[in-house]
Amino acid sequence: MLYDEGLAAQPGRLTVQLLGPVRLGARQADIILPPKVRQVLAVLALRSGSVVTHNTLITELWGENPPRSATTTMQTYIYQLRQAVNQLGDDGQEFDALRTVSPGYALKGESIEIDIDRFRALIKRARVHLHDSPELTISLTRQALQLVRGDPLMDITLGQALIGSAVRLREEIMNTRQLVIDAEIRLERYSEVIGELYELCTRYPLREWFYYHLIDVLTRTGRRAEALAIYADLSRRLRSELGVDPSQPLKRLYLQILNGDERSELTVFR
């Protein structure tokens, strides 16, 4: 497998995992924090390097009507998080990662690694090589997807500061799955991606991009009737659930298949 050592996780660092259950760890060991402390950790990690104000944390935890004890309780959560961070240090040496910076707190430092940062670094590099080295794109993209352990932030309550971030992360993961399929198709690995595309169509039942490419590669591999059946099923689902017809690219693909047009060039769906 092609691998970029510069993007590998470094040993002896504090890790924050957000692409799935929220976890704090080091040296291959995770600490499962209380739910509210995990929520605070997620807000700080998503804004790593920036100051998160007291008001932002209070609004995230309790919305627009916080209790009178909100400030004190929030500070207790910060204390618990700081204790957990310090607990993960080597031989009594504390991680200098969670800092008090007026008017709030910041999670930063050379000793911390956040899975989202590594995920995005891998994908940025993968996109650069899509045209000149699809093999490298596939390797980097699949390394990024190995960091995904479930739905982002899946085990915490999502307040105002986190709900938009969770939506964005889900979209980034879905786009990453598209990127690896795109690279595989550029290498004409049609038969190899059919199973993966079926799985993705099930996972994202209204995402036309995955259906388009499943229908396309089925046709390229001689499974025309199967491709047409999938189009018909998707068309019924879109009308039933959303009241819309398939997009124009899908309709054109459908007509090409019906008319028996040659499909020798890479198709494009944007």
C-alpha positions as CSV (number, residue, x, y, z in Angstrom):
1,M,0.0,0.0,0.0
2,L,1.2,3.5,-0.9
3,Y,1.8,5.5,2.3
4,D,2.7,9.1,3.2
5,E,4.9,8.9,6.3
6,G,4.6,12.7,6.8
7,L,0.9,12.3,7.5
8,A,1.2,9.3,9.9
9,A,0.2,9.6,13.5
10,Q,3.2,10.3,15.8
11,P,3.7,8.2,18.9
12,G,3.6,9.8,22.3
13,R,1.1,12.4,21.4
14,L,-2.3,13.3,22.9
15,T,-5.0,12.2,20.5
16,V,-8.6,13.4,20.1
17,Q,-11.0,11.3,18.0
18,L,-14.2,12.9,16.7
19,L,-14.9,10.8,13.6
20,G,-17.1,8.4,15.6
21,P,-17.4,8.3,19.4
22,V,-15.6,11.2,21.0
23,R,-12.4,9.9,22.7
24,L,-9.3,11.4,24.3
25,G,-6.2,9.2,24.4
26,A,-2.5,8.6,24.2
27,R,-0.1,5.6,23.9
28,Q,-2.9,3.5,22.3
29,A,-5.1,4.0,25.4
30,D,-8.4,6.0,25.4
31,I,-10.2,7.6,28.2
32,I,-14.0,7.6,28.1
33,L,-15.0,10.9,29.5
34,P,-18.4,11.8,31.0
35,P,-20.9,12.9,28.3
36,K,-20.8,16.7,29.1
37,V,-17.0,16.6,29.3
38,R,-16.9,14.9,25.9
39,Q,-19.1,17.6,24.5
40,V,-16.7,20.3,25.8
41,L,-13.8,18.4,24.3
42,A,-15.5,18.3,20.9
43,V,-16.1,22.0,20.8
44,L,-12.5,22.8,21.8
45,A,-11.1,20.2,19.3
46,L,-13.2,21.5,16.4
47,R,-11.7,24.9,17.0
48,S,-8.2,23.8,17.9
49,G,-5.8,26.6,18.1
50,S,-8.5,29.2,18.7
51,V,-10.0,30.5,21.9
52,V,-13.5,29.2,22.7
53,T,-15.3,31.7,24.9
54,H,-17.1,30.8,28.1
55,N,-20.4,31.9,26.5
56,T,-19.9,29.6,23.5
57,L,-19.4,26.6,25.8
58,I,-22.3,27.5,28.0
59,T,-24.6,27.9,25.0
60,E,-23.4,24.6,23.6
61,L,-24.1,22.8,26.8
62,W,-27.5,24.4,27.8
63,G,-28.8,26.4,24.9
64,E,-30.3,29.9,25.4
65,N,-31.6,29.2,28.9
66,P,-28.7,28.1,31.0
67,P,-29.1,27.5,34.7
68,R,-27.7,29.9,37.3
69,S,-24.9,27.5,38.0
70,A,-23.8,27.2,34.4
71,T,-20.5,29.0,34.7
72,T,-19.4,27.0,37.8
73,T,-20.6,23.7,36.2
74,M,-18.8,24.5,32.9
75,Q,-15.6,25.2,34.8
76,T,-16.0,21.9,36.6
77,Y,-16.1,20.2,33.2
78,I,-13.0,22.0,32.1
79,Y,-11.3,20.9,35.3
80,Q,-12.3,17.3,34.7
81,L,-11.0,17.5,31.1
82,R,-7.7,19.0,32.2
83,Q,-7.3,16.2,34.8
84,A,-7.8,13.7,32.0
85,V,-5.3,15.4,29.8
86,N,-2.7,15.4,32.6
87,Q,-3.4,11.8,33.4
88,L,-2.3,10.8,29.9
89,G,1.2,12.3,30.3
90,D,4.3,10.1,30.3
91,D,6.1,9.6,33.6
92,G,4.3,12.4,35.4
93,Q,5.0,14.9,32.6
94,E,1.8,16.8,31.8
95,F,0.6,17.6,28.3
96,D,0.4,21.3,27.8
97,A,-2.6,21.1,25.5
98,L,-5.6,22.7,27.3
99,R,-4.9,26.3,28.1
100,T,-6.9,29.0,29.8
101,V,-6.8,32.0,27.5
102,S,-9.1,35.0,28.2
103,P,-12.0,35.0,27.6
104,G,-12.1,31.2,27.5
105,Y,-10.0,28.2,26.7
106,A,-8.0,26.8,23.8
107,L,-6.9,23.3,22.9
108,K,-3.5,23.6,21.2
109,G,0.1,22.6,21.3
110,E,2.6,20.4,19.5
111,S,1.7,17.4,21.7
112,I,-1.9,17.0,20.3
113,E,-3.2,15.3,17.3
114,I,-6.9,15.5,16.2
115,D,-8.2,12.9,13.8
116,I,-10.1,15.4,11.7
117,D,-6.9,17.4,11.0
118,R,-5.2,14.2,9.8
119,F,-8.3,13.2,7.8
120,R,-8.3,16.5,6.0
121,A,-4.6,16.5,5.3
122,L,-4.8,13.1,3.7
123,I,-7.8,14.1,1.6
124,K,-6.2,17.4,0.5
125,R,-3.2,15.4,-0.8
126,A,-5.4,12.8,-2.4
127,R,-7.3,15.3,-4.4
128,V,-4.1,16.8,-5.8
129,H,-3.1,13.5,-7.3
130,L,-6.5,12.4,-8.7
131,H,-5.5,13.1,-12.3
132,D,-1.8,12.2,-12.3
133,S,-1.8,9.3,-9.8
134,P,-5.2,7.7,-9.1
135,E,-3.4,4.9,-7.3
136,L,-1.9,7.3,-4.7
137,T,-5.3,9.0,-4.4
138,I,-6.9,5.7,-3.6
139,S,-4.2,4.8,-1.0
140,L,-4.4,8.2,0.8
141,T,-8.2,8.3,0.7
142,R,-8.6,4.8,2.1
143,Q,-6.1,5.7,4.9
144,A,-8.4,8.7,5.7
145,L,-11.5,6.5,5.8
146,Q,-9.8,4.2,8.2
147,L,-10.0,7.1,10.7
148,V,-13.8,7.0,10.5
149,R,-15.2,4.8,13.3
150,G,-18.8,5.7,12.9
151,D,-21.0,8.8,12.6
152,P,-19.0,11.9,13.7
153,L,-19.6,12.9,17.3
154,M,-22.0,10.0,17.6
155,D,-22.0,9.6,21.4
156,I,-22.6,13.2,22.5
157,T,-25.5,15.7,22.5
158,L,-25.1,18.2,19.7
159,G,-25.8,21.8,20.8
160,Q,-25.6,25.0,18.7
161,A,-21.9,24.9,18.2
162,L,-21.7,21.2,17.2
163,I,-24.7,20.4,15.1
164,G,-23.5,22.3,12.1
165,S,-20.0,20.7,12.5
166,A,-21.5,17.2,12.5
167,V,-23.4,17.9,9.3
168,R,-20.2,19.2,7.6
169,L,-18.2,16.2,8.8
170,R,-20.8,13.8,7.4
171,E,-20.6,15.6,4.1
172,E,-16.8,15.5,4.0
173,I,-16.9,11.7,4.6
174,M,-19.4,11.2,1.9
175,N,-17.4,13.3,-0.5
176,T,-14.3,11.2,0.4
177,R,-16.2,8.0,-0.5
178,Q,-17.0,9.6,-3.9
179,L,-13.3,10.5,-4.4
180,V,-12.1,7.0,-4.0
181,I,-14.8,5.7,-6.4
182,D,-13.8,8.4,-8.9
183,A,-10.2,7.3,-8.7
184,E,-11.1,3.6,-9.1
185,I,-13.2,4.3,-12.2
186,R,-10.3,6.3,-13.7
187,L,-8.3,3.1,-13.5
188,E,-11.2,1.3,-15.2
189,R,-11.7,-1.0,-12.2
190,Y,-15.4,-1.3,-13.0
191,S,-16.0,-4.8,-11.6
192,E,-14.1,-4.1,-8.4
193,V,-16.2,-1.1,-7.4
194,I,-19.7,-2.6,-8.0
195,G,-20.0,-4.1,-4.6
196,E,-18.8,-0.9,-2.9
197,L,-21.2,1.2,-4.9
198,Y,-24.1,-1.1,-4.0
199,E,-23.2,-0.6,-0.3
200,L,-22.9,3.2,-0.8
201,C,-26.3,3.4,-2.5
202,T,-27.8,1.7,0.5
203,R,-26.0,4.0,3.0
204,Y,-26.9,7.1,1.0
205,P,-30.2,6.2,-0.6
206,L,-30.9,9.6,-2.1
207,R,-27.4,10.5,-3.2
208,E,-27.7,10.3,-7.0
209,W,-23.9,10.4,-7.6
210,F,-23.5,6.9,-6.3
211,Y,-26.5,5.6,-8.3
212,Y,-25.2,7.3,-11.5
213,H,-21.8,5.5,-11.2
214,L,-23.3,2.2,-10.2
215,I,-25.6,2.2,-13.2
216,D,-22.7,3.3,-15.4
217,V,-20.3,0.5,-14.3
218,L,-23.0,-2.1,-14.4
219,T,-23.6,-1.2,-18.1
220,R,-19.8,-1.2,-18.8
221,T,-19.6,-4.7,-17.4
222,G,-22.4,-6.1,-19.5
223,R,-25.1,-5.9,-16.8
224,R,-27.5,-3.6,-18.7
225,A,-30.8,-5.1,-17.4
226,E,-29.6,-4.7,-13.8
227,A,-28.6,-1.1,-14.5
228,L,-32.0,-0.2,-15.9
229,A,-33.8,-1.9,-13.0
230,I,-31.7,0.2,-10.5
231,Y,-32.6,3.4,-12.4
232,A,-36.3,2.5,-12.3
233,D,-36.1,1.8,-8.6
234,L,-34.4,5.1,-7.9
235,S,-36.8,7.0,-10.0
236,R,-39.8,5.5,-8.0
237,R,-38.1,6.4,-4.7
238,L,-37.3,10.0,-5.7
239,R,-40.9,10.6,-6.8
240,S,-42.3,8.9,-3.7
241,E,-40.1,10.4,-1.1
242,L,-39.1,13.8,-2.6
243,G,-41.6,14.4,-5.3
244,V,-38.9,14.9,-7.9
245,D,-37.6,13.1,-11.0
246,P,-34.0,11.9,-11.4
247,S,-31.5,14.6,-12.4
248,Q,-30.7,15.5,-16.0
249,P,-27.3,13.6,-16.0
250,L,-29.1,10.5,-14.8
251,K,-31.8,10.8,-17.4
252,R,-29.2,11.2,-20.1
253,L,-27.3,8.2,-18.9
254,Y,-30.6,6.2,-18.9
255,L,-31.4,7.2,-22.5
256,Q,-27.9,6.3,-23.6
257,I,-28.3,2.8,-22.1
258,L,-31.7,2.4,-23.7
259,N,-30.4,3.5,-27.1
260,G,-27.3,1.2,-26.8
261,D,-24.9,4.1,-27.1
262,E,-21.2,3.3,-26.7
263,R,-19.8,4.2,-23.3
264,S,-16.1,4.4,-24.0
265,E,-15.2,7.6,-22.2
266,L,-15.3,8.4,-18.5
267,T,-18.7,9.8,-17.6
268,V,-19.0,12.9,-15.5
269,F,-21.5,13.7,-12.8
270,R,-21.2,16.9,-10.9
